[in-house]
Structures are given as structure tokens and as C-alpha cells.
Amino acid sequence: MLSKKSLDILTLLDEAGELKEIANKLNLSERAIRYEIENLNYYLTKFGFDEIQIISRKVEKPENLNYNTVLEYLNKENYTYSKEERTDYILANYLFNSQNLKQINLEENLNVSSTTVANDMARVKDVLSLNKLEFNSYSKDFEYIEGAEKNIRRYILNFLLEYLFITKKYPGEIMVKEVIENYFSDIDLNYIREFIKKIQEKIGKIISDEAYKILTLYLLIMIKRVREGKVLGEIKNPVFITSSDEFKIISVIISSLEKNALVKFSNQEIMAFSEYVLGSHSYNFDYSYYENWIQLEILVNKLIVDINSKIDTNILGDNILFEGLLNHLKPAIYRIKQGIKLENAIYEEVLDNYPELFLMIKDSMTKLIHYLEVEINDDEIAFVTIHFKEAIDRRAEKALKNVIIVCGFGYGSSKLLKENIKKYFEVNVVNTLPMHKFEEITDFNNIDLIITTVPIKEEKIPVIHVNPILTKEDLEKLESYGLDKERKLIYLEELLEIIKEHAEIKDEAGLIESLTEKYKNKITFNVENKKHNLEIILGKENIYTNLTFDSWENALYFGGEVLEQKGAVSPDYVESIINILKTHGSYMVINEHILLAHGRNEDNVFETSMILMTLKDYIEFPNDKKIKIIILFSSRDNQEHLNALLKLTELLDERDLYNQIKDLETSGEIYEKILSLTEEN
């Protein structure tokens, strides 16, 4: 009988010619490989193929041997399914065919005994247990998978991600895929794809291929489970979800999907799907900005500062790094909390290429990750490592050739590939797209080159296929096309120091503005700007004590007026904050009794500023929160506040700032306490 081991040898014949090399790749002895080849030859002869030859320890593949053709000859009479194949086949049947399932069917289809199936069932139960699921039964002959509906759907989603987007390599995989496709055969997949495209257009976001798959699969699951009368439990954060534009848009257009699928979705279902859309890995990711926003900014800044202290290159002030890490970690946290596995993991490749940097970042993240209350796995850390590697190597861009980048690996990989290409070559990256969006392009008049990680057939424009992490061969291919090499970024602070040595600057602010505008892709900044340290941005004059208000809204109106009088914000800034807090308020309460409030600059912030207010009595806040201290700040560019914010949260977490200042009477006392704790820290 043939097995997975036999087929693994077949797949290696094209890339490995030495017997020893095949043995090493499969972690087997050369004797075991010889035995497997003898067994293979027996069946290859029966199938009409020439035999595999071993001559002087070299393995020679017959010219007429084709792997896919061999697959067509395999069946339960000549192929032994592995334990893993049997386990997944049983799981697929319980997930997608339980109504018609009997153990005798499993025994017949897998060509094994009842004892073998019983042993396999023990492994199946272990797998389910790890996913917070279990078996239950209506009767002796009918078992089914039971658990929280959310957990069942999550497990089905990961199961589908594993099987629906693979190249069929083993008979077990083919069998599982057939079960899945039969289960979903009564759903119009093309209509679901069009529905997701409609959502994408309405919300004005480009969804990555990774997220596109997840949303497609979740809709398939949602339709089937609702048809079967399986309902979701309580949805977390309903106010946050229902107030989002995504939920509002989906609620309006969902009726078309209901009509096509012959099903009616509850509000809970619409919220659950909207949450997946909110958490999708977008190519211009700005979803869930306020969820974990404070913890994320703190983590990213701490991480950059920590890594910067351990390497020779100064990466402080690299806005591409900061934004890239934020944009990766937002959906990463969502994926981890939802139990969604990261597709196209690059952990092993990163560990092989950048082991010291990876371990350095893993060590730093392990120390800092408590801010997020999740465990970041090695696959996610690998992507973070690439962001830092790119920051270390960063070079500026100079437009020469217009390039489109096509990547099927999601926002993080696409962003990194773009920066990697810009690091080495002077190109104008016109767009970075997932495959399904690239296929919609009809006008290539302004495009000189397509760089892609996925197979593309395009006759009009040169196409260069590369790896997500550029190899030496990739660089040679790109250079052979004629792309010019790139130069490094310049730190603005260093440039100003040189200018000051040789000339008198009459208008430094005007000079900075002109330099950054003229050379915006050549200049970067150092974030260690003392002007925005905590003790300066939160001066004694910005601290107000023992205030009394009848509502948290009125407290913010007071704070908003203070910022307005300082010339930091316009009158509508505080209104935007109140609207944000009504929607996302619970995410802005830290240390139980501290409200840390701010909004984004929508042309209503002119200076970075911060005020601190202590209240005489607690104020009631939504979600049963009681507020004693309010910190309100504005950020001119969503960057300048970070040093002060980082220091403030360190004092709150590590020095118990709340209890040390909540009962102090004067602004001077509070300021001196903050100053002394800052110096001690």
C-alpha cells in the first residue's frame, strides 16, 4: 500500500537528486527511502509508469512520471490513510455531514477496522477539546459536535482556511475537500463575492486577500448555521459595533444576501459579521482605532525605544515603522482574540534569516505584552521583526519607474514587500493590491512593471515574480530589469545641526516646513523631542484640582474650553471627543477611575497640549464606571503626544500615580509629585 510518505518522495524527485538529500528532508534513513521506492515502483508499474531508478546513490525520476496523474489512480484499495488524514476526514464529516453519518460509513470509506476508527475518535475528541468543543449524542448511533456557537463557527472557519485554499496533494485532503464542497454546494459563492465587493465599495476600504477569504468563508458558515437553526449568543461591545459605519452599511444591504440565500439574519448575526469586517486586515487599515488604542500606542513606543537601545542603528522617529507596527498589531490582536490563524506564516524564514533580531523582539514583546492582555505568537512576532528589519535598512524613495505590487498575503506582507522594494530601488509604487483587486484593473498605460508574489498572466506589462521577503535572486531579477539603487533617509535633527553650524536660521519652523515638504520622502524625524515631554506638555498651569461637575460631558466641556483658550483646538474638538466617548468610552477608562480622552485631528487641532483635572466627587460614566481624574489632550499630528503619554502611563502602571495624586489639594502639589516620580522613574 502507498502512503503519505510515498507521495512525499514523489514530490521531492524534482528538487532532490541524491538519495541522502531525500532521506534528510524526510528525516528517514537511506534504507527506509530505498524500501519506499521499491514499494512505489510496484504500484507505478501497475499504473503504467516507468520505475524510479537508483544509480550510484542518485535517484532518477522517469520522464513519464507525473504526480497529479498518480493521484488519480489512488483509492482506498491501494492507499493507506495516515492518522492525521483519518482524523481530519472524521472531523469534516461531523462538521459538515453529521446528519447522514454512521461509524460504519467511516470504516468503509477509510478502509479501516472499527477499532481503528474508535482510536481515531479519541484523537478527534482531543482536537475538539482544545477548541472548547465536545461530542454529544441524541442516541447511540448519532453523535454531534457541541459547544458555544461562536466557538463552533471559529473552529469551522479555521478548518476551512486550512483546506479550501490548498493545492490538493494527498488523497485525504481531496476527500475532506469533497465533503466541504458538497456541504456548501447549495450556496451561490459568486453572489457572496459580489456582496463583499459591495461592502468594500460602500465603506471605502480595500480588503486584503487574507481578509477577503475570511469574510467569504464566514458568510458561508453564517448562512448554513442560520439555516440549521443555530443561533449566536450575546455579542460583546454591541454599542461599539452598532455605531460603526460598517454595521450601518451592512444592515442596509444585507437584505439582498438574505433574498439570494433564502435566509433571514438576526441583528446578532449582522453584528457578528460586522465585527469581522471591522477586524479585517485592510490595505488602508484604520478600523477599531479606539479599541486598545492607548495600549497599542504605549506598546509600540516602548517596543521601538527598547529595540533602539539594543541595536547600532537609530530607528527612533521612523513614522513608517510606527504606523506599520500599529497597522499590523491592530488586526493581529483581533485575529488572536477571535482565534483566527495567520495565513502564510513566515516564522521559520524570519528565524533563519534574522535570528538575533527575532529573539531580541520576542524578548521585548514578552515583557511588554501585558498591556494588550493577549499572547502574541511567534508567527505574529515574525512579521513585527520584518517591520524592524525594514526600519533598520530604510532608504528613501525616488520616482523612476511606475510599479504595481500584487501580494496575496495580507496587509502586513504587502506593506513590507513595498518597503523592501523601496529600500533597495528607486521606484514609484503606484499601488499595492491584493490579487482580487488587481484583476479589476484594465488600464496599464502608466505602469512600467508589475512585481508580484502570486502567479499572474499579463502580456502587456513586464511581470516579475518575487518572494514576500526579497531574496538575493529576487534582487538580481529586479536589478536586471533596470531599477536603480536607493539611498538612505536623513534625520531632520541631524540636518538642522549641520545647517546651524554654518548659517544663522531666521525662521526654523519655516525651514523645517520647507525641507519636509520638498524632501518629504527623504527626511524622517527623531521622536525624542523634549518640547513634548510630560513635565513640559503637562505644566503646572494645566492642572486643575477639586472640580465639581454634574456630568462627565460638562467636565469635558470645561477642559475643551481650556484647550481652546490656549489656542490648541477649535470649539468643535470637544464635541468630537464626546461623540467618541459615547461610542467607545469604555476603552478610554484606565486604572478604573481615570478617563484618558482625546480625538483625532480633523483640522481642529493646532497644538499638542494636555490638561489634568481631579474631581471632588466621582462622576458616573457609561458602563458603570466612576471617574475621579480626567486627562484630556490634543495631538497636532497623532505623534507629538506619544512621549508624554508613554511616561504618564508608566507612572500610572509602575508608580501608582492615581493613588498618589487623587487626594492632593493643589496643582503645584500634583505637578511636583509627577516631577519627582518622573525623575525617580
C-alpha positions in Angstrom: 0.0 0.0 0.0 1.1 3.6 -0.7 1.0 6.3 1.9 1.8 10.0 2.5 5.4 9.0 2.9 5.4 7.5 -0.6 3.9 10.6 -2.1 6.3 12.9 -0.2 9.1 11.1 -2.0 7.4 11.6 -5.4 7.1 15.4 -4.7 10.9 15.6 -3.9 12.1 13.9 -7.1 12.0 17.2 -9.0 14.1 19.1 -6.4 16.4 16.4 -4.8 18.5 14.0 -6.8 20.6 12.5 -4.1 19.3 9.6 -2.0 20.9 11.2 1.1 19.2 14.5 0.4 15.8 12.9 0.2 16.4 11.0 3.4 17.5 14.1 5.2 14.4 16.1 4.0 12.0 13.4 5.2 14.1 12.6 8.3 14.4 8.9 7.3 17.3 6.5 6.8 18.5 5.8 3.3 17.4 2.2 3.8 13.9 3.4 4.5 13.9 5.5 1.4 15.0 2.5 -0.7 12.2 0.4 0.7 9.6 3.1 0.0 10.9 3.5 -3.6 10.6 -0.3 -4.1 7.0 -0.1 -2.9 6.4 2.9 -5.2 7.8 1.1 -8.2 5.4 -1.8 -7.6 2.4 0.5 -7.9 3.9 2.7 -10.6 4.3 -0.3 -12.8 0.7 -1.3 -12.2 -0.4 2.3 -13.1 1.6 2.1 -16.3 4.6 4.3 -15.4 8.3 3.6 -15.6 10.1 2.7 -12.4 12.2 5.1 -10.4 15.9 4.2 -10.7 18.6 4.5 -8.0 22.0 4.6 -9.7 25.1 5.3 -7.7 23.0 6.7 -4.8 21.3 9.1 -7.2 17.5 8.9 -7.7 16.3 9.3 -11.2 12.7 10.2 -12.0 11.1 8.5 -15.1 10.2 11.0 -17.8 6.6 9.9 -18.0 6.0 10.2 -14.2 3.5 12.9 -13.3 2.5 13.4 -9.6 -1.1 14.6 -10.4 -1.7 11.6 -12.7 -0.5 9.2 -10.0 -3.0 10.8 -7.6 -5.9 9.9 -10.0 -5.0 6.2 -9.6 -5.1 6.2 -5.8 -8.0 4.8 -3.8 -8.7 3.1 -0.5 -7.6 -0.2 -2.1 -4.0 0.9 -2.7 -3.5 3.8 -0.3 -3.3 3.8 3.5 -4.6 7.0 5.1 -2.4 8.4 7.8 -3.7 9.1 11.4 -3.9 12.8 10.5 -5.8 12.2 7.3 -8.3 10.0 9.1 -8.7 12.4 12.0 -9.5 15.4 9.6 -11.8 13.3 7.5 -13.8 12.3 10.6 -13.9 15.9 11.7 -15.1 17.1 8.3 -17.9 14.6 8.4 -19.0 15.6 11.9 -18.8 19.3 10.9 -20.4 19.1 7.5 -22.2 15.7 7.2 -23.4 14.7 10.6 -27.0 14.1 9.7 -26.0 11.2 7.4 -23.1 10.0 9.3 -22.6 6.5 10.8 -19.4 4.9 12.0 -19.8 2.1 9.5 -19.5 4.7 6.7 -16.2 6.0 8.2 -14.8 2.4 8.4 -15.8 1.7 4.8 -14.6 5.0 3.3 -11.2 4.8 5.1 -10.9 1.0 4.7 -10.1 0.5 8.4 -11.5 -1.5 11.3 -13.9 -0.3 13.9 -11.1 -0.4 16.4 -9.0 2.0 14.3 -12.0 4.4 14.0 -12.5 4.2 17.7 -8.9 5.2 18.3 -9.2 7.9 15.8 -12.3 9.2 17.6 -10.3 9.6 20.8 -7.9 12.0 18.8 -10.9 13.8 17.4 -12.2 14.4 20.8 -8.8 15.8 21.9 -8.8 18.2 19.0 -12.3 19.4 19.8 -11.4 19.8 23.5 -8.5 22.1 22.5 -11.0 24.3 20.7 -13.5 24.3 23.6 -15.9 21.9 21.9 -17.1 18.3 22.7 -19.2 15.4 21.4 -22.7 14.9 22.5 -25.4 12.5 21.3 -29.1 12.2 20.5 -28.8 8.4 20.5 -26.3 5.6 20.4 -26.0 5.9 16.6 -26.0 9.7 16.3 -23.3 12.0 17.8 -22.8 15.7 17.1 -20.3 18.5 18.0 -21.5 20.7 20.8 -20.2 24.0 22.2 -20.8 27.7 22.2 -21.9 28.7 18.7 -19.2 31.3 18.5 -16.6 28.6 19.2 -18.1 26.2 16.6 -18.0 28.8 13.9 -14.5 29.8 14.8 -13.3 26.2 14.5 -15.1 25.7 11.2 -13.6 28.9 9.9 -10.1 27.7 10.7 -10.8 24.3 9.3 -12.0 25.8 6.0 -9.0 28.1 5.8 -6.7 25.1 6.1 -8.5 23.0 3.4 -10.1 25.3 0.8 -7.0 27.2 -0.3 -4.5 24.4 -0.6 -3.3 22.5 -3.7 -4.7 19.0 -3.4 -1.6 17.0 -2.5 -2.8 13.9 -0.6 -5.9 11.7 -1.1 -7.0 12.5 2.5 -7.1 16.2 1.6 -9.1 15.5 -1.6 -11.6 13.5 0.4 -12.0 16.3 3.0 -12.4 18.9 0.4 -15.1 16.9 -1.3 -17.1 16.8 1.9 -16.7 20.5 2.4 -17.7 21.4 -1.2 -20.7 19.1 -1.0 -21.9 20.8 2.2 -21.7 24.3 0.7 -22.9 23.4 -2.8 -26.3 25.0 -2.3 -24.9 28.5 -1.7 -24.2 30.9 -4.5 -20.5 31.6 -3.9 -20.3 34.2 -6.7 -23.0 36.2 -5.1 -21.2 36.2 -1.8 -18.1 37.5 -3.5 -20.1 40.3 -5.1 -21.7 41.1 -1.8 -18.3 41.5 -0.2 -17.1 43.7 -3.0 -20.2 45.9 -2.5 -19.3 46.2 1.2 -15.8 47.1 0.2 -17.0 49.8 -2.1 -19.5 51.2 0.4 -17.0 51.5 3.3 -14.3 52.9 1.0 -11.7 50.3 2.2 -9.6 47.9 0.2 -9.7 44.5 1.9 -6.7 42.2 1.7 -6.8 38.8 0.1 -6.5 37.3 3.6 -9.5 39.2 4.9 -11.4 38.6 1.7 -11.1 34.8 2.3 -12.1 35.1 5.9 -15.2 37.2 5.1 -16.2 34.9 2.3 -15.9 31.8 4.5 -17.7 33.4 7.4 -20.7 34.3 5.3 -20.8 30.7 4.0 -20.7 29.4 7.6 -23.3 32.0 8.8 -25.8 31.1 6.1 -25.6 27.4 6.7 -25.7 27.7 10.5 -28.7 30.0 10.4 -30.5 27.7 8.0 -29.9 24.9 10.5 -31.4 27.0 13.4 -28.0 27.6 15.1 -28.1 31.0 16.8 -25.3 33.1 18.3 -25.2 34.1 21.9 -24.6 37.6 23.3 -22.3 39.8 21.2 -19.6 41.7 23.1 -19.3 45.5 22.6 -22.8 45.9 20.9 -22.7 49.7 21.2 -19.3 49.9 19.6 -20.3 47.6 16.7 -23.8 49.1 16.0 -22.5 52.7 16.0 -19.9 51.8 13.3 -20.3 52.8 9.7 -19.7 49.2 8.7 -22.6 47.9 10.7 -24.9 50.6 9.3 -23.9 49.9 5.7 -24.2 46.1 6.1 -27.6 46.5 7.8 -28.9 48.3 4.8 -27.6 45.9 2.1 -27.9 42.6 3.9 -31.4 42.1 2.6 -30.1 41.3 -0.9 -28.0 38.5 0.5 -30.9 37.2 2.5 -33.0 37.1 -0.6 -30.3 35.3 -2.6 -29.6 32.8 0.2 -33.2 32.3 1.3 -32.5 33.1 4.9 -33.2 35.8 7.5 -30.4 37.2 9.6 -31.0 38.4 13.2 -29.4 41.6 14.5 -27.0 39.4 16.4 -25.8 37.8 13.1 -25.4 41.2 11.4 -23.4 42.4 14.4 -21.1 39.3 14.4 -20.4 39.7 10.6 -19.9 43.4 11.0 -17.3 42.7 13.7 -15.4 40.5 11.2 -15.5 43.4 8.7 -14.3 45.8 11.4 -11.4 43.4 12.2 -10.5 42.6 8.7 -6.9 43.1 7.6 -7.4 46.1 5.4 -4.8 47.6 3.0 -5.6 51.0 4.5 -6.3 49.8 7.9 -7.9 52.3 10.3 -10.6 50.1 11.8 -11.2 49.9 15.6 -9.0 52.9 16.1 -10.2 53.4 19.6 -10.2 49.8 20.8 -6.9 49.2 22.6 -5.6 52.5 21.1 -3.9 53.6 24.3 -2.4 50.2 25.0 -1.2 49.9 21.4 0.5 53.3 21.2 2.2 52.6 24.5 3.3 49.1 23.4 4.6 50.3 20.0 6.6 53.2 21.6 8.0 51.1 24.3 9.0 48.4 21.8 10.7 50.9 19.5 12.6 52.5 22.3 13.6 49.2 23.8 14.9 47.7 20.4 16.6 51.0 19.6 18.6 50.7 22.8 19.9 47.3 21.7 20.9 47.9 18.1 23.5 50.2 16.5 21.1 52.0 14.2 18.9 54.8 15.4 15.3 54.0 14.4 13.6 56.5 16.7 11.3 58.7 14.7 10.7 56.3 11.9 7.0 57.0 11.2 6.8 54.2 8.7 7.9 51.8 11.4 5.4 53.3 14.0 2.4 53.2 11.6 3.4 49.8 10.2 3.5 48.3 13.7 0.2 49.8 14.7 -1.4 48.7 11.5 -0.1 45.1 11.9 -0.9 44.8 15.6 -4.5 46.0 15.3 -5.7 43.1 13.2 -3.2 40.8 14.8 -4.8 41.3 18.2 -8.2 40.8 16.6 -7.1 37.6 15.0 -5.7 36.3 18.2 -8.8 37.2 20.2 -11.0 35.6 17.6 -8.8 32.5 17.3 -8.1 33.1 13.6 -4.8 31.6 12.4 -2.4 33.7 10.5 -2.2 32.6 6.9 1.2 32.4 5.1 3.2 32.4 8.3 6.9 33.4 7.8 8.2 32.4 11.2 10.8 29.8 10.0 12.1 32.0 7.2 12.5 35.0 9.6 14.1 32.9 12.2 16.6 31.5 9.7 17.4 34.9 8.2 17.3 37.2 11.3 17.6 35.0 14.4 19.2 37.7 16.7 16.7 40.4 15.8 13.7 38.0 16.1 14.8 36.8 19.6 15.5 40.3 20.7 12.0 41.4 19.6 10.4 38.4 21.1 12.1 39.1 24.4 10.9 42.7 24.4 7.4 41.9 23.4 7.1 39.2 26.1 7.9 41.9 28.7 5.6 44.5 27.3 2.6 42.5 26.1 0.6 42.7 29.3 -0.8 45.9 28.0 -2.9 44.1 25.5 -4.0 41.1 27.6 -3.2 38.7 24.7 -0.4 36.3 23.9 1.4 37.2 20.7 2.6 34.1 19.0 5.8 33.5 17.0 4.1 34.0 13.6 3.0 37.5 14.6 6.4 38.3 16.1 8.0 37.3 12.8 6.0 40.0 11.0 7.0 42.5 13.7 10.6 41.5 13.1 10.3 42.3 9.4 9.0 45.8 10.3 12.1 46.4 12.4 14.4 44.9 9.8 12.9 47.3 7.2 13.3 50.2 9.5 16.9 49.4 10.1 17.6 49.3 6.4 15.2 52.0 5.4 16.1 54.1 2.4 14.3 56.9 0.7 12.3 56.7 -2.5 12.9 58.5 -5.7 10.4 58.1 -8.5 11.8 56.5 -11.6 9.6 53.6 -12.9 5.9 53.2 -12.0 5.3 49.9 -10.3 2.3 48.0 -9.1 2.8 45.4 -6.3 0.4 42.5 -6.1 0.5 40.4 -2.9 -1.8 37.7 -1.7 -0.5 37.6 1.8 -2.5 40.4 3.5 -1.7 44.0 4.6 1.4 43.3 6.6 3.2 41.3 4.0 2.2 43.7 1.2 3.4 46.7 3.2 6.7 45.0 4.0 7.2 44.0 0.4 6.6 47.6 -0.7 9.1 48.9 1.8 11.6 46.2 0.9 11.5 47.2 -2.7 11.7 50.9 -1.9 14.6 50.1 0.4 16.7 48.7 -2.5 15.4 50.5 -5.5 14.2 54.0 -6.7 10.7 53.3 -7.8 7.3 54.9 -7.7 4.9 52.4 -6.2 1.6 53.4 -7.8 -0.4 50.9 -5.8 -0.2 47.8 -3.6 -3.1 45.5 -4.2 -4.5 42.0 -3.3 -5.0 39.7 -6.3 -8.8 40.1 -6.5 -8.4 43.9 -6.8 -5.6 43.7 -9.4 -7.8 41.6 -11.6 -10.2 44.6 -11.9 -7.5 46.8 -13.5 -8.0 47.5 -17.2 -5.7 50.5 -17.8 -2.0 49.8 -17.6 -0.9 52.9 -19.6 1.0 54.4 -16.7 2.6 51.2 -15.4 6.2 50.1 -16.2 6.4 47.0 -14.1 4.3 44.5 -12.1 6.0 43.0 -9.1 4.0 40.1 -7.6 4.2 37.2 -5.1 1.4 35.3 -6.8 1.2 33.9 -10.3 0.0 36.5 -12.8 -0.6 36.2 -16.6 -0.2 39.7 -18.1 1.2 40.1 -21.6 1.2 43.9 -21.9 3.3 44.7 -18.9 6.5 43.0 -17.7 5.8 40.8 -14.6 8.5 39.9 -12.1 7.6 37.2 -9.5 9.4 37.6 -6.1 9.2 36.2 -2.6 7.4 38.1 0.2 10.8 38.6 1.7 13.2 39.5 -1.1 16.0 37.0 -1.7 19.3 37.7 -3.4 17.8 36.1 -6.5 14.8 38.5 -6.4 17.1 41.5 -6.1 19.1 40.3 -9.0 15.9 39.9 -11.1 14.7 43.4 -10.2 18.1 44.9 -10.8 18.4 43.2 -14.2 15.2 44.9 -15.2 17.0 48.3 -14.8 15.7 49.5 -11.4 18.2 52.0 -9.9 19.6 51.5 -6.4 18.2 53.6 -3.5 19.7 55.9 -0.8 19.1 56.2 2.9 16.8 58.5 4.9 18.1 61.7 6.5 17.2 62.6 10.1 15.9 66.2 10.2 17.6 66.9 13.5 21.0 66.0 12.1 20.4 68.1 9.0 19.4 71.1 11.2 22.5 70.8 13.3 24.8 70.9 10.2 22.9 74.0 8.9 23.2 75.7 12.3 27.0 75.2 12.3 27.4 77.1 9.1 24.5 79.6 8.9 22.1 81.6 11.0 18.5 80.3 10.8 16.0 83.2 11.0 12.8 81.0 10.8 13.5 77.5 12.0 9.8 76.4 11.8 9.5 77.7 8.2 12.8 76.0 7.3 11.6 72.7 8.7 8.3 73.0 6.8 10.0 73.8 3.5 12.5 70.9 3.9 9.9 68.3 4.8 7.6 69.4 2.0 10.4 69.5 -0.6 12.0 66.3 0.5 9.1 64.5 2.3 10.3 61.1 1.2 13.9 61.7 2.1 13.6 63.1 5.7 12.5 61.5 8.9 12.2 62.7 12.5 13.6 61.7 15.9 10.7 61.3 18.3 12.7 62.2 21.3 11.5 65.8 21.2 12.0 67.3 24.7 9.4 70.0 23.9 6.7 67.4 24.2 8.0 65.6 27.4 5.4 65.0 30.1 6.7 67.6 32.5 6.6 70.3 29.8 3.4 69.3 27.9 1.6 69.0 31.3 2.8 72.1 33.1 1.5 73.3 36.5 -0.8 75.7 34.8 -2.5 72.8 33.0 -3.6 71.0 36.2 -6.9 71.7 37.9 -8.0 70.3 41.2 -11.1 69.6 43.3 -13.5 70.4 40.4 -17.2 69.7 40.7 -19.4 68.8 37.7 -22.9 67.2 37.4 -21.8 65.1 34.3 -18.8 63.9 32.6 -19.9 65.8 29.5 -19.7 69.1 31.3 -16.3 68.2 32.7 -15.1 67.8 29.1 -16.7 71.0 28.0 -14.7 72.7 30.7 -11.5 71.0 29.6 -12.2 71.8 26.0 -12.6 75.5 26.7 -9.2 75.4 28.5 -7.6 73.9 25.4 -9.4 76.3 23.1 -8.2 79.3 25.2 -4.7 78.1 24.8 -5.1 78.1 21.1 -4.6 74.3 20.9 -8.0 73.3 19.4 -11.1 74.7 17.8 -14.5 74.8 19.5 -15.8 71.6 17.8 -12.9 69.5 19.2 -14.5 68.7 22.5 -17.8 67.8 20.7 -15.9 65.2 18.6 -14.4 63.8 21.8 -17.8 63.5 23.5 -19.2 61.7 20.4 -16.2 59.3 20.5 -16.7 58.6 24.2 -20.4 57.9 23.8 -19.4 55.2 21.3 -16.1 53.9 22.5 -16.0 55.2 26.1 -15.1 52.0 27.9 -11.8 51.8 26.0 -10.7 55.2 27.3 -11.1 54.5 31.0 -7.8 53.3 32.5 -6.9 52.3 36.1 -10.6 52.1 36.8 -11.2 55.7 37.7 -9.1 57.7 35.1 -10.6 59.0 31.9 -8.0 59.5 29.2 -9.7 61.3 26.4 -8.6 62.7 23.0 -9.8 62.8 19.5 -8.1 62.7 16.1 -7.0 65.8 14.4 -9.7 66.6 11.8 -8.4 70.1 11.1 -9.5 71.1 14.6 -6.1 70.7 16.5 -3.4 73.4 16.2 -1.1 72.4 19.0 -0.2 69.4 21.1 -1.4 70.0 24.7 -2.6 68.2 27.8 -4.6 69.1 30.9 -5.3 67.1 34.0 -8.4 67.5 36.2 -9.1 66.0 39.6 -12.7 65.9 40.8 -14.0 66.4 44.3 -16.5 63.6 43.8 -16.7 60.7 41.5 -18.7 61.2 38.2 -20.9 58.5 36.8 -19.6 57.3 33.4 -21.2 54.8 30.9 -20.8 51.1 31.6 -21.0 51.6 35.4 -17.6 53.4 35.5 -16.8 56.0 38.2 -14.4 58.8 37.2 -12.1 60.7 39.6 -9.4 62.0 37.3 -9.8 63.3 33.7 -6.8 63.7 31.4 -7.7 65.5 28.2 -5.2 66.1 25.4 -4.8 67.1 21.8 -2.2 65.9 19.3 -1.3 68.0 16.3 -0.1 65.1 14.3 -1.1 62.0 16.3 2.7 61.7 17.1 3.8 64.6 19.3 1.9 63.4 22.4 3.4 60.0 22.4 6.4 60.7 24.7 4.3 62.4 27.3 1.6 59.7 27.1 4.2 56.9 27.4 5.6 58.5 30.5 2.2 59.1 32.0 1.1 55.5 31.6 4.4 54.3 33.1 3.7 56.4 36.2 0.2 55.1 36.4 1.2 51.4 36.0 4.5 51.4 37.8 4.3 54.2 40.3 0.7 54.1 41.3 0.2 57.7 40.2 -3.6 57.6 40.7 -3.5 57.0 44.4 -0.6 59.4 44.9 -2.4 62.4 43.4 -6.2 61.8 43.8 -6.4 63.5 47.2 -3.8 66.3 46.7 -5.2 69.8 47.0 -3.3 72.0 44.7 -2.0 71.9 41.1 1.5 72.6 42.5 1.4 69.6 44.7 0.3 67.3 41.8 2.9 68.8 39.4 5.7 68.3 42.0 4.6 64.8 42.6 4.6 64.0 38.9 8.0 65.6 38.5 9.5 63.7 41.4 8.1 60.4 40.2 9.4 61.1 36.7 12.9 61.7 38.0 12.8 58.6 40.1 11.5 56.5 37.2 
